[in-house]
Amino acid sequence: MGECQHVDAYARRLEEQLKAGEIEKWEPGRDYPLDINGIYIGTYHPHFEVHYFDGRLDFVEIVCLANFTEHLPRTIFDALYGRMPGTRLLIIRP
């Protein structure tokens, strides 16, 4: 990963949770195209996707910049996935 030390540390934490049987699987986030009313806005790429045995799914965003605002990812996530039961956006501020 390497984007910041906190991303690598969180990946290690997820691997520990996987080995302990706390999560079904985790994977690096993938690209999600952002289209609003047929207009391509850009791509959202969370750091991680965490899958649980009960079907829940977490999108994990690690905040490495002091001046990062979570408003845009939160707004985008809510617009795209906010109505999907059991789906959350986690914004981690180390």
C-alpha positions, 0 to 999 in steps of 0.5 A, a space after each residue: 500500500 505505502 500511501 502512509 504508514 497508517 494504511 500499512 498498519 491498518 492492513 496488518 490489523 485486518 490480516 490479524 482480524 482475518 486470522 482470528 476469524 473476525 472477518 470473512 475477507 478483506 481486500 484493497 479497495 477498487 475503483 467505483 465510477 461516480 456518475 451523477 445524472 449520466 455525467 461522469 464525475 470521477 472515481 472513488 477508491 477506498 483504501 479497503 473493503 472489509 467483508 463480514 460473515 453476516 453480509 455487512 461490508 465496510 468501505 475504509 478510508 484512511 485519512 493521512 492528510 491533516 487538512 483532509 475533509 471527510 465531507 466529499 467522501 461521505 457525500 459521495 458514499 451516501 449518494 451511492 451506497 447509503 441505502 444499502 443495508 449493512 454497508 458503512 463508510 469508515 473514515 480513520 483518522 490516525 
